């Protein structure tokens, strides 16, 4: 059985069998980095109620979405990241317009700060990682802008 997209199982599999992985991060209402690609959760409720960014992380986790810190808790994933030439591309997603979070630059800056804080123990400069921030207009954010 194939692991779910953006799941820890899928990312561990990718680190074992290919040159690296790509995954997407979104920021929950209380500021938790979550492994999720889509703009909205499926359902019939209004779009603004299906945006990950307006939900608490417990509600998001109940939908089967895992936290970035849980991924970093995977010894298999982090050991392969640290000890090999594997590439990890992390895409930072900005909210769907229905979330009514209009300052995408500050949103991405907050995500970069949280990402940097989470990765500090992993000797940041030695990891093979690329970061891009995207919106519906494909805004690219250079890691040098946020990390000194």
PLY file of the C-alpha trace (Angstrom):
ply
format ascii 1.0
element vertex 148
property float x
property float y
property float z
element edge 147
property int vertex1
property int vertex2
end_header
0.00 0.00 0.00
1.28 3.44 -0.97
1.74 5.93 1.90
-0.31 9.15 1.84
1.21 12.23 0.20
3.08 14.49 2.66
2.95 11.78 5.34
5.91 10.83 7.48
5.73 7.29 6.06
5.95 8.64 2.50
8.87 10.93 3.33
10.78 8.14 5.09
10.20 5.93 2.04
11.48 8.67 -0.26
14.58 9.19 1.83
15.32 5.44 1.70
14.80 4.85 -2.01
15.31 8.05 -4.02
17.64 11.06 -4.10
15.47 13.11 -1.77
11.99 14.37 -1.03
9.76 17.39 -1.43
7.00 18.30 0.96
4.72 21.19 1.76
4.25 23.04 5.01
1.32 25.13 6.15
0.88 27.07 9.37
-2.02 26.26 11.72
-3.99 29.00 13.49
-1.77 28.77 16.58
1.43 28.65 14.52
2.24 24.95 14.23
3.97 23.81 11.01
1.84 21.09 9.41
2.65 18.70 6.53
-0.13 19.51 4.05
-0.29 20.49 0.39
-3.86 21.42 -0.49
-5.36 24.89 -0.12
-8.54 23.54 1.43
-9.83 20.42 3.09
-12.61 18.69 1.18
-16.17 19.11 2.29
-19.31 21.16 1.88
-18.69 23.79 4.54
-17.71 27.32 3.43
-14.16 27.65 2.10
-13.05 29.88 4.96
-13.86 27.03 7.39
-11.83 24.50 5.36
-8.54 26.47 5.33
-5.87 24.80 7.44
-4.58 28.21 8.55
-7.79 29.00 10.47
-7.87 25.62 12.27
-6.18 24.54 15.48
-3.49 21.88 15.09
-5.50 19.33 17.12
-8.38 19.63 14.62
-5.94 19.35 11.72
-4.23 16.32 13.26
-7.65 14.69 13.71
-7.97 14.89 9.90
-4.81 12.78 9.55
-2.36 15.63 8.94
1.00 15.28 10.66
3.12 18.00 12.25
6.56 19.00 10.97
8.00 18.43 14.45
6.71 14.85 14.28
8.66 14.40 11.06
11.77 15.72 12.79
11.08 13.18 15.54
11.51 10.39 12.98
15.02 9.13 13.55
14.98 7.35 10.20
14.19 10.56 8.32
16.58 12.84 10.21
19.50 10.38 10.15
19.20 9.96 6.39
18.97 13.74 6.01
22.03 14.36 8.15
24.24 11.52 7.00
23.67 11.31 3.27
23.56 13.42 0.18
19.75 13.39 0.15
18.01 16.60 -0.85
15.00 17.92 1.03
12.90 20.55 -0.73
10.48 22.27 1.62
7.70 24.27 0.04
6.07 26.86 2.28
2.46 27.38 1.35
0.57 30.62 1.88
-3.11 30.52 2.83
-6.04 30.34 0.47
-7.57 33.83 0.09
-10.68 32.58 1.93
-8.58 32.40 5.12
-8.39 36.21 5.00
-4.69 36.29 5.83
-3.58 39.00 3.46
0.05 39.62 4.45
1.73 36.70 2.70
5.23 38.08 3.22
4.86 38.17 7.01
3.13 34.80 6.95
6.09 33.27 5.08
8.57 35.07 7.36
6.84 33.55 10.38
7.01 30.12 8.76
10.72 30.54 8.01
11.42 31.55 11.61
9.55 28.51 12.94
11.34 26.29 10.43
14.72 27.65 11.45
13.89 27.18 15.14
12.86 23.56 14.51
16.02 22.80 12.53
18.56 24.46 14.85
19.48 21.18 16.56
20.25 19.58 13.18
23.27 21.79 12.39
21.36 23.99 9.96
24.20 24.82 7.58
25.11 21.19 6.94
21.69 20.00 5.79
20.88 19.76 2.11
17.66 21.78 2.04
15.98 24.18 -0.33
13.11 26.41 0.65
10.55 28.04 -1.56
7.45 29.93 -0.65
4.50 29.91 -2.97
1.12 31.44 -3.33
-1.44 31.31 -6.08
0.93 33.69 -7.89
4.08 31.62 -7.27
5.94 34.09 -5.05
9.45 32.78 -4.47
11.19 33.51 -1.20
14.96 33.21 -0.95
16.20 31.51 2.22
18.98 34.12 2.60
16.33 36.79 3.25
15.23 35.05 6.43
18.23 33.15 7.71
21.41 34.82 8.79
0 1
1 2
2 3
3 4
4 5
5 6
6 7
7 8
8 9
9 10
10 11
11 12
12 13
13 14
14 15
15 16
16 17
17 18
18 19
19 20
20 21
21 22
22 23
23 24
24 25
25 26
26 27
27 28
28 29
29 30
30 31
31 32
32 33
33 34
34 35
35 36
36 37
37 38
38 39
39 40
40 41
41 42
42 43
43 44
44 45
45 46
46 47
47 48
48 49
49 50
50 51
51 52
52 53
53 54
54 55
55 56
56 57
57 58
58 59
59 60
60 61
61 62
62 63
63 64
64 65
65 66
66 67
67 68
68 69
69 70
70 71
71 72
72 73
73 74
74 75
75 76
76 77
77 78
78 79
79 80
80 81
81 82
82 83
83 84
84 85
85 86
86 87
87 88
88 89
89 90
90 91
91 92
92 93
93 94
94 95
95 96
96 97
97 98
98 99
99 100
100 101
101 102
102 103
103 104
104 105
105 106
106 107
107 108
108 109
109 110
110 111
111 112
112 113
113 114
114 115
115 116
116 117
117 118
118 119
119 120
120 121
121 122
122 123
123 124
124 125
125 126
126 127
127 128
128 129
129 130
130 131
131 132
132 133
133 134
134 135
135 136
136 137
137 138
138 139
139 140
140 141
141 142
142 143
143 144
144 145
145 146
146 147
